[in-house]
Amino acid sequence: MPQETVLELHHAFQRLGLDVWLDGGWGVDALLGFQTRAHADLDIAIQQKDILHLRSYLEADGFHDVERDDTCPWNFVLGDAAGHDIDVHVIVFDAGGNGIYGPPERGEMYPAASLSGTGEVGGHPVRCISAEYMVQFHTGYALRSHDFADVAALCERFNVAYPAEYGGPPTALTP
């Protein structure tokens, strides 16, 4: 997902009045203020009340459902013929401002503080998951090499503690 496409989509979402938070790799890069690597997709968190509007816009622009084994009403991917995929994370706000992710009995959420992040993509301000939570959200699954790089960059830049499963901060090699 190239930066230009992220910006086009973000501007369109703003014009449509959709509140969208960047998550995943582009969320990390937004927090850092620059692109650190190529991204296969754009992860977003969006309120359930805006899903029909989002789908209507994207489908008119050539996007369609991309079936995956984990597709569900609160997490699905929309893709276009050019290979641009948007990984959609659907939330519903509770009374405390937390974004409930999926059925409430699952207990998964975007805590209210996680939705307070701001960053920039190509010099344009965006909402994103906050650094502390972005690091937390990069745990609990099979880690990939870019996860280590993302977490190291966020921990260093924002003085966030390294998660235990990452084995501590990277150290410089001494001669």
The 8 nearest C-alpha neighbors of each residue, nearest first, counted from 0:
[[1, 40, 38, 39, 83, 41, 4, 2],
 [2, 0, 4, 3, 5, 38, 37, 83],
 [1, 3, 5, 4, 6, 0, 121, 120],
 [4, 2, 6, 1, 5, 7, 121, 0],
 [3, 5, 7, 6, 2, 1, 8, 0],
 [6, 4, 2, 8, 3, 7, 9, 1],
 [5, 7, 9, 3, 4, 8, 10, 2],
 [8, 6, 4, 10, 5, 9, 3, 11],
 [7, 9, 11, 5, 6, 10, 4, 12],
 [8, 10, 6, 12, 11, 7, 5, 13],
 [11, 9, 13, 7, 12, 8, 6, 14],
 [10, 12, 8, 14, 13, 9, 7, 15],
 [13, 11, 9, 15, 17, 10, 14, 8],
 [12, 14, 16, 10, 15, 11, 17, 9],
 [15, 13, 11, 16, 12, 10, 17, 9],
 [14, 16, 12, 13, 17, 11, 52, 53],
 [17, 15, 13, 14, 12, 18, 11, 49],
 [18, 16, 12, 15, 13, 19, 49, 14],
 [19, 17, 45, 16, 20, 46, 13, 12],
 [18, 20, 45, 44, 17, 43, 21, 126],
 [19, 21, 127, 126, 44, 43, 22, 128],
 [22, 20, 127, 26, 43, 42, 126, 25],
 [21, 23, 26, 42, 43, 128, 127, 20],
 [24, 22, 26, 42, 25, 27, 21, 41],
 [23, 25, 27, 26, 28, 38, 22, 42],
 [24, 26, 28, 27, 23, 29, 22, 41],
 [27, 25, 22, 21, 29, 23, 24, 28],
 [28, 26, 24, 30, 25, 29, 31, 23],
 [27, 29, 31, 25, 34, 30, 26, 33],
 [30, 28, 118, 119, 32, 26, 120, 31],
 [29, 31, 118, 27, 28, 32, 26, 117],
 [30, 32, 28, 29, 33, 27, 118, 153],
 [33, 31, 29, 119, 30, 28, 118, 120],
 [34, 32, 28, 31, 35, 29, 120, 121],
 [33, 35, 28, 36, 32, 29, 120, 25],
 [34, 36, 33, 28, 37, 31, 149, 27],
 [37, 35, 34, 38, 28, 24, 145, 25],
 [36, 38, 39, 35, 0, 1, 34, 24],
 [39, 37, 0, 40, 36, 24, 1, 25],
 [38, 40, 0, 37, 41, 84, 83, 1],
 [41, 39, 84, 0, 38, 85, 83, 42],
 [40, 42, 85, 86, 25, 84, 43, 0],
 [43, 41, 86, 22, 23, 85, 21, 87],
 [44, 42, 21, 87, 22, 20, 88, 86],
 [43, 45, 88, 20, 19, 89, 87, 21],
 [46, 44, 19, 89, 90, 88, 18, 43],
 [45, 47, 90, 48, 49, 91, 89, 50],
 [46, 48, 50, 49, 89, 90, 91, 45],
 [47, 49, 46, 50, 51, 91, 52, 45],
 [50, 48, 47, 52, 46, 51, 53, 17],
 [49, 51, 53, 47, 52, 48, 54, 46],
 [52, 50, 54, 53, 49, 55, 48, 47],
 [51, 53, 55, 49, 50, 54, 56, 15],
 [54, 52, 50, 56, 51, 55, 57, 49],
 [55, 53, 51, 57, 56, 52, 58, 50],
 [54, 56, 52, 58, 53, 57, 51, 59],
 [57, 55, 59, 53, 54, 58, 52, 60],
 [56, 58, 60, 54, 62, 59, 55, 53],
 [57, 59, 62, 61, 60, 55, 56, 54],
 [60, 58, 56, 57, 61, 55, 62, 54],
 [59, 61, 57, 58, 62, 56, 79, 55],
 [62, 60, 58, 59, 79, 57, 63, 80],
 [61, 63, 79, 58, 78, 57, 77, 60],
 [64, 62, 77, 78, 58, 79, 65, 61],
 [65, 63, 77, 76, 66, 78, 62, 75],
 [64, 66, 76, 77, 78, 63, 67, 75],
 [67, 65, 64, 70, 68, 76, 75, 69],
 [68, 66, 70, 69, 65, 75, 76, 71],
 [67, 69, 70, 66, 71, 75, 65, 74],
 [68, 70, 67, 71, 74, 75, 66, 76],
 [71, 69, 75, 67, 68, 74, 66, 72],
 [70, 72, 74, 73, 75, 69, 101, 68],
 [71, 73, 74, 75, 70, 89, 101, 88],
 [72, 74, 89, 101, 71, 88, 100, 75],
 [75, 73, 88, 71, 87, 72, 70, 89],
 [74, 76, 70, 87, 86, 71, 73, 77],
 [77, 75, 86, 65, 85, 87, 64, 84],
 [76, 78, 64, 63, 85, 65, 84, 62],
 [79, 77, 84, 62, 83, 63, 65, 85],
 [78, 80, 62, 81, 83, 82, 61, 63],
 [79, 81, 82, 78, 61, 83, 62, 63],
 [82, 80, 79, 83, 78, 84, 61, 62],
 [83, 81, 80, 79, 84, 78, 0, 39],
 [84, 82, 78, 79, 0, 81, 40, 85],
 [83, 85, 78, 40, 77, 82, 41, 76],
 [84, 86, 41, 77, 76, 40, 42, 87],
 [85, 87, 76, 42, 75, 41, 43, 84],
 [86, 88, 43, 75, 74, 76, 85, 42],
 [89, 87, 44, 74, 73, 43, 45, 90],
 [90, 88, 73, 45, 47, 46, 44, 100],
 [91, 89, 46, 100, 98, 99, 47, 45],
 [92, 90, 99, 98, 46, 47, 93, 100],
 [91, 93, 98, 97, 96, 99, 90, 94],
 [92, 94, 96, 95, 97, 91, 98, 99],
 [93, 95, 96, 92, 97, 98, 91, 111],
 [96, 94, 93, 97, 111, 92, 110, 98],
 [95, 97, 111, 92, 93, 94, 98, 110],
 [98, 96, 111, 110, 92, 95, 93, 109],
 [97, 99, 92, 109, 90, 91, 108, 100],
 [100, 98, 108, 91, 90, 92, 97, 101],
 [101, 99, 108, 90, 107, 98, 89, 73],
 [100, 102, 73, 103, 99, 105, 107, 90],
 [101, 103, 104, 105, 100, 99, 106, 107],
 [104, 102, 105, 106, 101, 99, 107, 100],
 [103, 105, 106, 102, 107, 101, 99, 100],
 [106, 104, 103, 107, 102, 101, 100, 108],
 [105, 107, 104, 103, 108, 102, 99, 100],
 [108, 106, 100, 105, 99, 101, 103, 109],
 [109, 107, 99, 100, 98, 110, 106, 97],
 [108, 110, 98, 97, 113, 99, 111, 100],
 [111, 109, 97, 113, 112, 108, 98, 114],
 [110, 112, 97, 96, 113, 114, 109, 98],
 [113, 111, 114, 110, 115, 129, 97, 109],
 [114, 112, 129, 128, 110, 111, 132, 115],
 [113, 115, 128, 112, 111, 116, 129, 127],
 [116, 114, 112, 113, 129, 128, 117, 111],
 [117, 129, 115, 127, 128, 114, 126, 113],
 [118, 116, 126, 127, 125, 30, 115, 129],
 [119, 117, 30, 29, 125, 124, 32, 126],
 [118, 120, 124, 29, 123, 32, 125, 122],
 [119, 121, 123, 29, 122, 32, 124, 33],
 [120, 122, 123, 119, 33, 2, 6, 32],
 [121, 123, 120, 119, 124, 32, 33, 118],
 [124, 122, 119, 120, 121, 125, 6, 118],
 [125, 123, 119, 118, 122, 120, 117, 126],
 [126, 124, 119, 118, 117, 127, 123, 120],
 [125, 127, 117, 20, 116, 21, 118, 19],
 [128, 126, 21, 20, 116, 117, 26, 22],
 [127, 129, 116, 114, 113, 22, 133, 20],
 [116, 130, 128, 113, 132, 131, 115, 133],
 [129, 131, 133, 132, 134, 153, 128, 157],
 [132, 130, 134, 133, 129, 159, 135, 113],
 [133, 131, 135, 134, 113, 130, 129, 136],
 [132, 134, 130, 136, 135, 131, 128, 129],
 [133, 135, 137, 132, 131, 136, 150, 130],
 [136, 134, 132, 137, 133, 138, 131, 162],
 [135, 137, 133, 134, 138, 132, 139, 23],
 [138, 136, 134, 135, 133, 146, 139, 150],
 [139, 137, 136, 135, 140, 134, 164, 162],
 [138, 140, 137, 141, 136, 142, 164, 135],
 [139, 141, 138, 142, 137, 143, 136, 164],
 [142, 140, 143, 139, 138, 146, 137, 144],
 [143, 141, 140, 146, 144, 147, 138, 137],
 [142, 144, 146, 145, 141, 147, 148, 140],
 [143, 145, 147, 146, 148, 142, 149, 141],
 [144, 146, 148, 147, 143, 149, 142, 150],
 [147, 145, 149, 143, 144, 148, 150, 142],
 [146, 148, 150, 145, 144, 149, 151, 143],
 [147, 149, 145, 151, 146, 150, 152, 144],
 [150, 148, 146, 152, 147, 151, 145, 153],
 [149, 151, 153, 147, 152, 148, 134, 154],
 [152, 150, 148, 154, 149, 153, 147, 155],
 [153, 151, 149, 155, 150, 154, 156, 148],
 [154, 152, 150, 156, 155, 151, 157, 149],
 [155, 153, 159, 158, 151, 157, 152, 156],
 [154, 156, 152, 158, 153, 157, 151, 159],
 [155, 157, 153, 154, 158, 152, 31, 159],
 [156, 158, 154, 159, 155, 153, 130, 131],
 [159, 157, 154, 155, 156, 160, 153, 131],
 [158, 160, 154, 157, 131, 161, 155, 153],
 [161, 159, 154, 162, 158, 131, 168, 167],
 [160, 162, 167, 168, 154, 163, 159, 165],
 [161, 163, 164, 165, 160, 167, 166, 135],
 [164, 162, 165, 166, 167, 161, 160, 138],
 [163, 165, 166, 162, 138, 167, 139, 161],
 [166, 164, 163, 162, 167, 161, 147, 168],
 [165, 167, 164, 163, 168, 162, 161, 169],
 [168, 166, 161, 165, 163, 169, 162, 164],
 [169, 167, 161, 170, 151, 166, 165, 154],
 [170, 168, 167, 171, 151, 166, 165, 147],
 [171, 169, 168, 172, 167, 173, 151, 166],
 [170, 172, 173, 169, 174, 168, 167, 151],
 [173, 171, 170, 174, 169, 168, 167, 151],
 [172, 174, 171, 170, 169, 168, 167, 166],
 [173, 172, 171, 170, 169, 168, 167, 166]]
